[in-house]
Amino acid sequence: MRIYKNQQKIIGLLLLVNLLANCVKDQDFSIPTVSCSEPNIIVTNTLQQVKEMYTYGSATVIDTDVVIEGYVVSSDKSGNIYKTLSIQDKPENPTSAIKISIDATDLYTKCDIGRKIYVKLKGLAVGYSFGSVQIGQAVGGELARISSFEVKNHIFRSCEVAEIIPKKVTISALSKDMLEMLIEIENVQFKSNDLGLSYANVENTETVNRVLESFNDNCNLVDEVPIRNSGFSSFKNKLLPEEKGSVVAVLGNFYDDFQLYLRDEDDVKFAEQRCDYSNVFTPNITLSEIRNLYQGTTVEFGINNNYIIEGYVVSSDENSNFKERLVIQDKIENPTTGIQILIENDAVFEQYNVGDKVFIKLDKLYMAKNNGILTIGYPSGNKIIKIDAKEIGSFIYNSGENFEITPKEILISEVLNPSYENTLVTVLNVQLVENELGKAFTYFTGNNNATRTLETCRETTKLSVFTNGDATFSNELFPEGHGKITGVLSNNLEIRTLNDVQFNEDFEDCPLIIPKIIITEVADPKNSVSSRFVELYNAGDSEINLSGWKLNKYVNGSTTISGSSVELDAVSVQAGKFVIIANTGYEAIFNDISDIQSSYISGNGDDVYELVDNTGSTVDVFGVIGEDGNGTNWEYLDGRAVRNVEIIEPNSVFTVSEWTIYSNASNSLITNPNTPQNAPINFNPRER
């Protein structure tokens, strides 16, 4: 047994000496110096010629005596580069380079940086991997790593060690011809939202990207490229340097995206003062101008408009409201507009605090309405979705400047003013509606989202306050007093923290006001389709502000609202008065000025009209949603539908007995068939 073990030791020693004779001689080993003998190898092809041997499809096996030479430019000593060698054809100003995939580690101990090596390719393969041509072994038609047992038969080390001079290049000049070359990029710095982070994840071994930005001599931002850092690298815990300078790296790629690979942290040479974003970006379009680009369909900002906007952060997800959203407005006080940006980030506040001045590069982004709110992000059909986490820094830049935001003080009657959308406001003189007293922001248990309704006594407009079920305060009691609330206004109000609610006064008992806005006439004149109108009537005792109310239309039996509803924001109707919403020919034929003119009023005898309030609830309706009116008891073709005078309450469920119907149709189901109505003689708008 002892003899056998001694034989094993002798064999192992002989294998080590054999490996050293090939590619393992290295000054780093604590072994006796062995004189170097240059291998007698004749080079047959250039690196570029070998790369051109690959034909698209399976890995191309090389079955002839092809030999190449190159200079090692990569190193896996730090653990950032894994099981690969990158070689280029010349130590300086290379013309071609290639990656060799090897199933072995500690390659730096065998083939050090600058070492000239020879590669015998017979039996190996050239293939395509993640967007680049590489050398490896063919396994099942695919390119795989060269077996560690085969390396000694293919890779041989020269005695020559050259100084590698990195190829100086700009990010914009990077090309696939430079892949696997050692390059140097000057005038670069890490993005500001990466500062304070380490090269890779401290908690795990995942690989991450850190983004380099390049600048010209005037400190204007030119381009950017990611540095790919392994979670196994020896420098993963080191903080990114905050200065500016140059970076030396091996150029890699992931298909069409370039990536840089550091050999160690010494490849980052930062000693200059970094460029300030305030000097980098010059906003060239206002937030209001951007919003005005929206005309009902998705806005594509393209890649050549180079739109840059600036704004001030007013949202915060520190307490888990505003999840994966950033809301900015155009001024620190008295803003004129704001907008929301969707981003894939679970802790937005760590990079963008309330009051931070930010710049948004809009190239490649899109804008549309999500749930009625103008939103910027990635496109998905006619909706906007979140910007990918790894891409956020390519679009949103924190200037490093922070300002105190002064909320705009408004009344509840102003909450539906579109100029306040996505801005920070303080709504004065509000409290919970009485039937919600004693409730939590959401629920006392669970994590479902919820809204609470605020009111001001003697005002009909209500305000919904949204709270995410994951908010830190979601299960706490909503304050029961009276006072003011601060938040970002959209379809509802959203607060950042409990301190945004300041209900320091006693709850007020409000007199009950129930809006009694009803549809009293639907008109389809036989002689003038452009004179069609819908009449509303305030049957209550109080003036009602219709801000946030809408008139919806459903055509031909559809259950989906047709087009863009008529918004009644500018209308306030006194008790006993009417609102006329009419098509474009109404005023001429009736000698009356409509309250709202809209071609949306085009019901032709079989279409439904629905009146909804500012909470989206149905108040009143004419017709049956989902039913085509042709042949029904509510068909008003070339006629009119008039609400019976004794009806003074709205009805969210259509009841035909409340109406008198006139129609040109021969339909015995309706009140008055075969009775076409002509304008103006057969109509009496603004009368009951």
Buried (B, 14 or more C-beta within 10 A) or exposed (E): EEEEEEEEEEEEEEEEEEBBBBBBBBEEEEEEEEEEEEEEEEEBBBBBEBBEBBEEEBBBBBEEEBBBBBBBBBBBBBBBBEBBBBBBBBBEEBEBBBBBBBBBEEBBBBBBBBBBBBBBBEBBBBBBBEBBBBBBBBEEEBBBBBBEEBBBBBBBBBEBBBEBEBBEBBBEEBEEEBBBBBBBBBBBBBBBBBBEBBBBBEEEEEBBBBBBBBBEEEBEBBBBBBBBBBBBBBBBEBEBBBEBBBBBBBBBBEEEEBBBBBBBBEBBBBEEEBBEBBEBBEBEBBBBEBBEBEEEEBBBBEEEEEBBBBBBBBBBBBBBBBEBBBBBBBBBEEBBBBBBBBBBBEEBBEBBEBBBBBBBBBBBBBBBBBEEBBBBBBBEEEBBBBBEEEBBBBBBBBBEEBBEBEBBEBEBBBBBEEEBBBBBBBBBBBBBBEEBEEBBBBBEEEEEBBBBBBBBBEBBBBBBBBBBBBBEBBBBEBBBBBBBBBBBBBBBBBBBBEEBBEBEEEBEEBEEBEBBBBBBBBBBBBBBEBBBBBBBBBBBEBEBBBBBBBBBBBBEBBEEBBEEBBBBBEBBBEEEBBBBBBBBBBBEBBEBEBBBBBEBBBBBBBBBBBBBBBBEEBBBBBBBBEBBBBEBBBBBBBBBBBBEEEBEEBBEEBEBEBBBBBBBBEBEBBBBBEBBBBBBEBBEBBEB
